[in-house]
Amino acid sequence: MTKPRWGTIAAVLATAVLAGAAAGCGGDDDGGGGGNGDVSGSISVMGIWVGEEQKSFEAVLDGFKEEYPDVTVNYNPAGDNLPTVLSTAVEGGNPPDIAAIAQPGLMQGFVDKGVLEPLDYAEEAAVDNFGQSVVDTGSVDGTFYGLMWKANNKSTVWYNVATYDDAGVEPAETWDDFIANSDTIKASGLPAYSIAGADGWTLTDLFENIYLRTAGPDKYDQLSSHTIPWTDQSVKDALTEMAKVFADGDNIAGGTSGALQTDFPTSVSNVFSDSPKASQVIEADFVNGVVETTLEPGTGFNVFTFPQVADSPPSVVGAGNLFITFRTNPAIEAFIDYMTTPESAQIWVERGGFSSPNQNVDLDSYPDEILRTTAEGLSTAEVFRFDLSDLQPAAFGATAGQGMWKLFQDFLQSPDDVDGIAQKLEDSAARAYGG
């Protein structure tokens, strides 16, 4: 599930955005390489960022302008309408020069249509700054098309510090210790888990974190593309581990039935409270912006990395925004090259509300310790994989009341039926993939 957006652009603006994209297209071929002053022209960028996020991105564009004073960047904010607006522009033959998208599946579709330009000129710098795993996320059949510049770390556990102190437990590094701690927290008189079962995407996030760590990245990739079925033993093994969280309804705020009626913001407020209803919630680095709380970060609530399972390497399941290009010229290449640098990310990092997978961004630039922790998880991960549900056909991976969302809700209710839910997941996936 792509993280909820906290600002959207009205649908009535879509036409204006599309017109702006067309007007800004056709990056100028003036100038050539050989120095920042030798690159000139005008390029258009379409992105999801509006409101405060737009202001932060425009500050990044100001940094680019300092490096390339003869390049003009026209930014077109499309908000949550970006996939529709961008696809319409592509179909009409007037895409922007560059787009910042949140769905690798959208990128794959554009590659299949032959409308994207490879970013091979920036690949070496991207590997040096972001690591091979992030580059792989933006690659199709071994060709680099998308630079994942902004990311969300979905491999995090948020906890109420007082409840951990009362139970006498510390943040767990291993899955076995995490499960044991949860039992200890329950024994102290409080349910360990707050689960947003009403929002099926939170359940897919939990499965994806467990699966990446139990099955490994290769199997994760195979399951993402439905190369292996959901009845594969690796899926059943991950479901068995997931059931350890769901099995004891008394260790979930509101019990199993209550969890199925709990939405995401409520799951957070259950933990971020002076009178908590649960000790911890498993979700992404954007949790802190979901509800208001009187608790202070660090002392009232805190975060730790999703624990490793067995000997799994440091791994992150995440979402993010990838820069893709529909044309190439020196100005466009200069923009992408700039975005591979830690300096480009650091501008937004220092403004807050931003996590960078760039390994060379100074962690001290983040405005608080929690952001530093989640950002460090992103930048030091040996394995990064994009949210698996976002890589599926929408009918299976991202539609309320069906597919993964619905079936993991069923599994929350009946966690002992591993074989049954695996078969239902496979049946649903096969239908979505046209089988």
Phi and psi in degrees as a GROMACS rama.xvg file:
@    title "Ramachandran Plot"
@    xaxis  label "Phi"
@    yaxis  label "Psi"
@TYPE xy
-67.0343  137.643  THR-2
-58.685  148.121  LYS-3
-59.9465  143.081  PRO-4
-94.9266  138.028  ARG-5
-98.5603  7.41368  TRP-6
-151.643  135.371  GLY-7
-128.08  162.268  THR-8
-104.587  137.685  ILE-9
-61.1129  145.623  ALA-10
-59.6667  -28.9625  ALA-11
-64.6161  -19.1767  VAL-12
-82.7248  -10.6279  LEU-13
-57.0024  -42.0341  ALA-14
-63.483  -40.8655  THR-15
-65.8051  -39.1714  ALA-16
-63.5237  -43.4942  VAL-17
-61.5524  -42.2478  LEU-18
-63.9004  -39.9079  ALA-19
-64.9332  -36.7443  GLY-20
-63.1304  -44.6458  ALA-21
-63.6143  -40.7843  ALA-22
-66.3443  -32.1893  ALA-23
-88.981  0.0546105  GLY-24
-77.8373  174.141  CYS-25
75.7317  58.2114  GLY-26
-47.0763  136.793  GLY-27
-67.7844  136.377  ASP-28
-88.4516  4.61326  ASP-29
-60.4259  147.423  ASP-30
84.8275  175.434  GLY-31
-152.289  -170.398  GLY-32
-76.1216  -168.52  GLY-33
99.1371  10.9961  GLY-34
145.095  148.786  GLY-35
-57.923  -37.7467  ASN-36
-72.0672  -13.0241  GLY-37
-90.8173  -4.70677  ASP-38
-103.342  126.073  VAL-39
-142.079  168.007  SER-40
135.745  -172.988  GLY-41
-130.759  130.842  SER-42
-128.932  152.057  ILE-43
-113.345  140.384  SER-44
-128.509  126.82  VAL-45
-106.918  133.914  MET-46
-145.263  172.543  GLY-47
-85.3611  -16.0553  ILE-48
-77.3462  124.98  TRP-49
-129.395  174.011  VAL-50
59.6651  -133.134  GLY-51
-64.6886  -34.8016  GLU-52
-64.8742  -36.1812  GLU-53
-63.3639  -42.1647  GLN-54
-60.3841  -40.0956  LYS-55
-67.8777  -41.2577  SER-56
-66.2097  -37.423  PHE-57
-65.3178  -29.8783  GLU-58
-65.6766  -36.4031  ALA-59
-64.0417  -41.9907  VAL-60
-62.4036  -33.9684  LEU-61
-62.931  -38.9582  ASP-62
-63.9303  -39.8744  GLY-63
-63.2113  -40.1569  PHE-64
-62.2637  -35.7181  LYS-65
-63.9975  -35.6973  GLU-66
-78.4093  -34.8843  GLU-67
-129.276  76.5305  TYR-68
-65.0429  -17.614  PRO-69
-98.9214  10.9087  ASP-70
-111.189  126.742  VAL-71
-101.987  129.66  THR-72
-111.126  122.708  VAL-73
-101.56  114.028  ASN-74
-97.4481  128.163  TYR-75
-113.998  106.122  ASN-76
-80.8758  120.291  PRO-77
-107.859  -6.72662  ALA-78
57.4339  -149.808  GLY-79
-68.0452  -11.8133  ASP-80
-81.6496  1.20633  ASN-81
-54.1955  -48.5004  LEU-82
-55.9615  -41.2403  PRO-83
-70.9569  -47.6542  THR-84
-63.2338  -43.8972  VAL-85
-66.4907  -44.5198  LEU-86
-61.7824  -38.3807  SER-87
-64.4778  -41.3863  THR-88
-64.6564  -39.3351  ALA-89
-65.3992  -45.4959  VAL-90
-62.0734  -32.7652  GLU-91
-82.7976  -0.926031  GLY-92
79.3806  15.2845  GLY-93
-130.487  55.3476  ASN-94
-72.3676  161.253  PRO-95
-68.1818  170.167  PRO-96
-67.434  -40.6127  ASP-97
-136.204  143.591  ILE-98
-133.799  146.421  ALA-99
-109.328  104.143  ALA-100
-109.279  163.554  ILE-101
-112.473  1.53857  ALA-102
-125.22  110.281  GLN-103
-57.6077  -29.8206  PRO-104
-63.077  -34.2053  GLY-105
-66.4591  -41.5057  LEU-106
-60.682  -44.9154  MET-107
-57.8439  -41.5426  GLN-108
-62.8286  -40.363  GLY-109
-68.0803  -36.0788  PHE-110
-63.2511  -43.8679  VAL-111
-59.8655  -32.073  ASP-112
-83.0274  -6.63769  LYS-113
73.8121  27.476  GLY-114
-105.942  -4.83053  VAL-115
-98.5987  149.933  LEU-116
-99.0858  135.253  GLU-117
-64.0099  154.413  PRO-118
-107.741  36.1875  LEU-119
-58.6822  -31.5761  ASP-120
-65.2545  -21.9801  TYR-121
-107.393  1.8116  ALA-122
-65.2638  -43.6267  GLU-123
-61.9138  -44.7998  GLU-124
-65.1106  -35.8858  ALA-125
-66.2459  -42.8928  ALA-126
-62.8303  -43.0205  VAL-127
-62.7751  -35.9982  ASP-128
-96.1302  -34.1577  ASN-129
-108.943  -23.4501  PHE-130
96.4544  156.191  GLY-131
-63.3881  -34.8339  GLN-132
-63.7382  -38.8957  SER-133
-69.4105  -39.4679  VAL-134
-63.1836  -40.6909  VAL-135
-60.0355  -35.7008  ASP-136
-60.7628  -33.0589  THR-137
-97.9639  18.4514  GLY-138
-113.133  149.513  SER-139
-127.36  119.821  VAL-140
51.6799  40.912  ASP-141
83.1773  -1.05883  GLY-142
-105.873  131.074  THR-143
-82.1545  116.677  PHE-144
-120.6  -23.6534  TYR-145
-133.507  123.01  GLY-146
-93.2192  110.598  LEU-147
-80.5183  100.915  MET-148
-94.7953  -32.9604  TRP-149
-122.251  141.321  LYS-150
-143.12  158.711  ALA-151
-117.462  132.706  ASN-152
-90.6143  107.747  ASN-153
-94.161  7.42993  LYS-154
-104.613  62.2994  SER-155
-135.252  152.399  THR-156
-122.73  124.338  VAL-157
-101.835  136.967  TRP-158
-140.49  153.992  TYR-159
-83.9868  116.326  ASN-160
-59.8917  -42.9031  VAL-161
-61.5011  -37.4764  ALA-162
-70.1094  -34.9421  THR-163
-66.9637  -40.7878  TYR-164
-63.0144  -43.6245  ASP-165
-62.1242  -36.5129  ASP-166
-84.3  -12.0828  ALA-167
71.9486  33.3998  GLY-168
-116.308  158.437  VAL-169
-116.171  156.528  GLU-170
-51.3509  132.751  PRO-171
-87.7149  142.594  ALA-172
-96.3824  -22.5606  GLU-173
-118.899  154.875  THR-174
-62.254  -41.2539  TRP-175
-61.5908  -41.5169  ASP-176
-68.1458  -35.0605  ASP-177
-62.7729  -46.3179  PHE-178
-64.807  -42.0286  ILE-179
-62.723  -42.4167  ALA-180
-60.4098  -39.4857  ASN-181
-63.866  -36.9452  SER-182
-67.1801  -38.0337  ASP-183
-66.0465  -40.4277  THR-184
-61.544  -43.0575  ILE-185
-59.6856  -42.5658  LYS-186
-64.1184  -23.3998  ALA-187
-79.1563  -8.0769  SER-188
112.578  10.4185  GLY-189
-139.071  137.853  LEU-190
-59.0747  141.504  PRO-191
-75.455  -38.4659  ALA-192
-108.535  136.234  TYR-193
-111.656  120.685  SER-194
-124.1  126.901  ILE-195
-87.7038  70.5802  ALA-196
-69.1599  -19.6213  GLY-197
-70.7904  -22.4459  ALA-198
-107.248  98.5223  ASP-199
-59.1894  -23.6906  GLY-200
-65.2389  -28.3113  TRP-201
-66.7226  -31.4379  THR-202
-73.8816  -36.6728  LEU-203
-65.3311  -35.9402  THR-204
-61.3732  -41.5733  ASP-205
-63.2328  -46.9198  LEU-206
-59.1214  -44.5384  PHE-207
-61.918  -39.6266  GLU-208
-64.8779  -41.9071  ASN-209
-68.4613  -43.6638  ILE-210
-64.7233  -42.1898  TYR-211
-59.7562  -35.8582  LEU-212
-83.9514  -28.6783  ARG-213
-89.8824  -37.0383  THR-214
-97.019  -26.523  ALA-215
92.1344  165.194  GLY-216
-66.248  -33.7355  PRO-217
-65.5174  -46.3331  ASP-218
-64.0079  -38.3143  LYS-219
-57.4988  -44.9328  TYR-220
-63.658  -40.5059  ASP-221
-66.2163  -41.2172  GLN-222
-68.9515  -36.1377  LEU-223
-59.2882  -36.0028  SER-224
-98.6832  6.77565  SER-225
59.5587  30.2381  HIS-226
-72.4953  -32.5976  THR-227
-113.032  152.366  ILE-228
-81.0095  162.848  PRO-229
-72.7615  -6.01682  TRP-230
-90.3223  1.41981  THR-231
-58.1182  146.192  ASP-232
-59.1864  -30.4631  GLN-233
-62.4851  -35.0353  SER-234
-68.7398  -43.752  VAL-235
-64.5835  -36.5013  LYS-236
-63.3567  -42.1622  ASP-237
-67.8915  -39.7321  ALA-238
-62.3654  -36.5411  LEU-239
-62.4719  -40.7433  THR-240
-69.2943  -39.588  GLU-241
-61.9786  -35.8439  MET-242
-62.7576  -23.3301  ALA-243
-64.547  -27.0308  LYS-244
-78.577  -37.6232  VAL-245
-87.5545  -20.4714  PHE-246
-61.6962  -39.9542  ALA-247
-99.7216  97.6226  ASP-248
-60.8639  -26.2796  GLY-249
-71.3716  -13.1368  ASP-250
-99.8663  16.0917  ASN-251
-121.786  133.516  ILE-252
-56.1833  122.641  ALA-253
80.7811  1.00511  GLY-254
71.6454  -178.746  GLY-255
-60.7756  -45.3368  THR-256
-64.5383  -38.5688  SER-257
-66.0143  -39.2066  GLY-258
-62.0103  -37.1442  ALA-259
-69.1185  -12.7955  LEU-260
-108.69  5.41014  GLN-261
-95.7884  122.25  THR-262
-86.5317  174.019  ASP-263
-60.6908  -50.7773  PHE-264
-57.6586  -39.0623  PRO-265
-66.344  -36.2645  THR-266
-62.0396  -32.4003  SER-267
-75.9016  -46.3231  VAL-268
-63.8272  -26.1613  SER-269
-59.8674  -28.535  ASN-270
-100.776  -39.8731  VAL-271
-84.9708  64.7499  PHE-272
-147.451  152.102  SER-273
-69.6461  -23.1504  ASP-274
-123.138  72.795  SER-275
-67.6873  150.907  PRO-276
-98.005  -9.08525  LYS-277
-158.074  165.33  ALA-278
-92.2256  -30.4644  SER-279
-150.801  153.557  GLN-280
-135.569  135.115  VAL-281
-99.453  110.191  ILE-282
-165.845  -168.685  GLU-283
-84.5337  178.439  ALA-284
-70.9143  -4.87912  ASP-285
-91.1526  5.50895  PHE-286
-55.5584  -41.684  VAL-287
-61.4334  -21.7423  ASN-288
-94.2691  7.85316  GLY-289
-86.9102  -39.3665  VAL-290
-133.977  157.379  VAL-291
-83.4959  143.779  GLU-292
-148.586  151.706  THR-293
-87.139  -9.77408  THR-294
-72.9228  145.339  LEU-295
-93.6025  139.374  GLU-296
-62.2146  137.474  PRO-297
94.0215  -49.5466  GLY-298
-99.5898  -30.9168  THR-299
-97.8072  -43.1042  GLY-300
-137.147  154.801  PHE-301
-150.642  -177.026  ASN-302
-142.836  148.894  VAL-303
-142.873  163.565  PHE-304
-71.6757  140.076  THR-305
-51.3109  129.464  PHE-306
-66.5486  151.82  PRO-307
-74.3553  150.375  GLN-308
-111.399  125.607  VAL-309
55.6251  -124.768  ALA-310
-108.581  32.0447  ASP-311
-63.0503  141.022  SER-312
-72.6658  166.742  PRO-313
-54.7499  119.674  PRO-314
-134.741  147.74  SER-315
-135.096  129.477  VAL-316
-96.3474  130.834  VAL-317
-149.006  -179.996  GLY-318
-131.009  172.765  ALA-319
174.952  -173.687  GLY-320
-117.599  128.018  ASN-321
-110.979  133.238  LEU-322
-83.0511  126.353  PHE-323
-124.296  156.368  ILE-324
-128.119  140.958  THR-325
-102.483  -8.86289  PHE-326
-142.9  169.863  ARG-327
-140.641  138.76  THR-328
-164.714  174.005  ASN-329
-58.0936  -36.0841  PRO-330
-68.8143  -42.9333  ALA-331
-64.6384  -42.9999  ILE-332
-64.5809  -36.1644  GLU-333
-63.6624  -40.0081  ALA-334
-62.8116  -48.8125  PHE-335
-64.0583  -42.1574  ILE-336
-57.5538  -42.3848  ASP-337
-63.3195  -38.4817  TYR-338
-70.4072  -15.5052  MET-339
-78.7656  -12.3549  THR-340
-83.8927  149.077  THR-341
-63.9868  -27.3531  PRO-342
-62.2716  -37.0225  GLU-343
-64.8754  -42.1625  SER-344
-71.8784  -35.5724  ALA-345
-63.0479  -28.6437  GLN-346
-59.4126  -47.2578  ILE-347
-76.2744  -36.6497  TRP-348
-53.3231  -45.7288  VAL-349
-69.6599  -20.1498  GLU-350
-83.8418  -17.7053  ARG-351
92.8858  163.231  GLY-352
72.4272  29.1257  GLY-353
-148.862  135.493  PHE-354
-122.8  133.915  SER-355
-113.051  134.698  SER-356
-81.8016  2.70948  PRO-357
-69.561  119.397  ASN-358
-69.8661  -15.4586  GLN-359
-103.501  8.57015  ASN-360
-74.3355  133.525  VAL-361
-67.2161  116.765  ASP-362
-62.143  -25.5165  LEU-363
-68.3048  -11.1691  ASP-364
-74.8374  -20.4619  SER-365
-69.8742  140.197  TYR-366
-74.827  -12.6652  PRO-367
-149.088  165.738  ASP-368
-66.8783  -35.4214  GLU-369
-66.3112  -43.8213  ILE-370
-62.1936  -36.9467  LEU-371
-63.3815  -39.4123  ARG-372
-65.1188  -48.159  THR-373
-70.3892  -35.3533  THR-374
-68.6296  -38.0538  ALA-375
-63.7211  -36.6886  GLU-376
-59.9808  -39.1503  GLY-377
-67.2534  -48.6376  LEU-378
-76.7887  -21.7002  SER-379
-103.791  0.334489  THR-380
-63.2681  130.73  ALA-381
-74.8033  -28.9781  GLU-382
-127.748  123.923  VAL-383
-121.679  132.264  PHE-384
-135.027  139.89  ARG-385
-70.6425  148.773  PHE-386
-43.1995  118.646  ASP-387
-62.4864  -38.0154  LEU-388
-65.3159  -29.5525  SER-389
-72.546  -15.1967  ASP-390
-92.2579  -3.54198  LEU-391
-93.128  161.155  GLN-392
-54.8258  139.097  PRO-393
-56.7511  -33.7209  ALA-394
-62.5983  -26.4302  ALA-395
-99.3711  -41.5648  PHE-396
-96.6075  -18.7445  GLY-397
-152.258  48.1575  ALA-398
-132.514  125.709  THR-399
-61.6099  137.899  ALA-400
84.1486  5.23751  GLY-401
-155.904  172.596  GLN-402
58.6908  -145.614  GLY-403
-57.9973  -43.4194  MET-404
-59.0371  -49.1728  TRP-405
-69.0378  -41.6526  LYS-406
-71.4101  -32.8956  LEU-407
-72.8171  -28.1671  PHE-408
-63.9486  -40.9396  GLN-409
-61.9133  -38.6175  ASP-410
-68.7805  -36.1947  PHE-411
-57.1595  -38.5145  LEU-412
-77.1502  -30.9592  GLN-413
-133.968  71.1397  SER-414
-72.1518  -6.79516  PRO-415
-86.1677  -6.68414  ASP-416
-98.9936  63.6496  ASP-417
-64.8098  -49.2373  VAL-418
-63.0976  -41.4897  ASP-419
-64.6825  -43.5927  GLY-420
-71.8319  -33.2919  ILE-421
-61.8361  -41.274  ALA-422
-67.664  -39.7977  GLN-423
-66.261  -38.3553  LYS-424
-62.7422  -42.6771  LEU-425
-65.4736  -42.4276  GLU-426
-60.3257  -43.4618  ASP-427
-68.0129  -41.1024  SER-428
-63.6657  -42.6669  ALA-429
-60.3034  -40.214  ALA-430
-64.3281  -43.4405  ARG-431
-66.5901  -32.8086  ALA-432
-87.779  3.6128  TYR-433
85.7362  18.285  GLY-434
